[in-house]
Amino acid sequence: MVDLNDKNKLKQSRKSIEKITIEILDLLSQRLELGREVAVLKNNLNLPLVDPAQEQRLYKSIQKESESLNLNKNFSKNLLKLIIDETISREQDHLMKLRTPQKKKIGIIGASGNMGKWFTKYFSENGYSVGLYSRKLKTKKSQKSNIFRSIRDCVLQSDIIVISVPIETTNKIINDVLKHSDGTKTIIEISSMKKQIVSNLKKLSHNSTKLMSIHPLFGPGANVFKPQKFILVPIKSAISEKKLFNSLFPNSKLVVCNANQHDKSMAYVISLVYFLNLSFILSLDKIPHLKDISGTSFTIQYLLASGILHDSPEVISSLQISNEQFNEVLLNFTSNVNSIENLIAKNDNDQFIKIIKKVKKQIISNQKSYEDLYQLVNSIDSF
């Protein structure tokens, strides 16, 4: 007879193993990152990339630690060799990028914002010379990137200017940038709402300056070393702008659409999602108590909502209000809410079940999606 207590213990042990494995991977990632820093220091000091004496010291330390932890020495030695080989490989790749001819100069306007920081890190890691402009930035001795004192300085000293500012000020900044731009410059704006901004860019497209409007479909926490997903809204030529995009973001996925298609889609995938999660948090009471009794669905919903609220109030408000097409989506949503509310008030179980069945036909609801849900839950700690 199967002991349910043993099954529960097995399940818990597997969760613990998965958690520890993820922590090991996180530590390995940190080690590889430190390895790249060491590679740059060795390069600056004209030292060889491989240091046999240091490797021997490390092997001895690992052997000693393996004994104290009762680990197989050969296992530890082989594991360390894999780590060292991967570290050296990454160090070589990183130094290769640093030693290649200097790429174009990138100026980031709005560099103190979350996405401005992402683009700063992305271009810096890919060998570009990056300069920053923001009214909130101050020059520091430890600052690696150049800090511009004005938009004019940023434009004049950059080949490509990335505008990462609030939606409401994007058009003003675009106009200011163009005042100081010549035909050799490229201007890229990354706003999450496009109608008014793209309309303005099209009016300015007679200028020989290259213009590009993209929307990064990820948050500032995204890994700069992995391909990401973007939307491109063409201004002059979709072909030439796609070519420019691919030169700056190789291997990243690109979706091309017009401004109306973009904003209609964002009304669902951004504005509505933020609205739902704001409403969810506002509806909660005594969160510490709810934390103690929460299950899978609540945990994921709360993590999503709290993650979204990491954005500034101004950004969240802008995503709700700046998209003109969201009003229609919101009206449809509130109509559906009212319909469901009426069924609950009337205790109309039969009609409620019909609605659920209708909804299930609209989505891919299967065993895999259910398993994916629990895999997600098991990969994170309960909040």
Secondary structure, 3 states (H helix, E strand, C coil): CCCHHHHHHHHHHHHHHHHHHHHHHHHHHHHHHHHHHHHHHHHHCCCCCCCHHHHHHHHHHHHHHHHHHCCCHHHHHHHHHHHHHHHHHHHHHHHHHHHCCCCCEEEEECCCCHHHHHHHHHHHHCCCEEEEECCCCCCCCCCCCEECCCHHHHHHCCCEEEECCCHHHHHHHHHHHHHCCCCCCEEEECCCCCHHHHHHHHHCCCCCCEEEEEEECCCCCCCCCCCCEEEEECCCCHHHHHHHHHHHCCCCEEEECCHHHHHHHHHHHHHHHHHHHHHHHHCCCCHHHHHHHCCHHHHHHHHHHHHHCCCCHHHHHHHHHCCCCHHHHHHHHHHHHHHHHHHHHCCCHHHHHHHHHHHHHHCCCCHHHHHHHHHHHHCCCCC
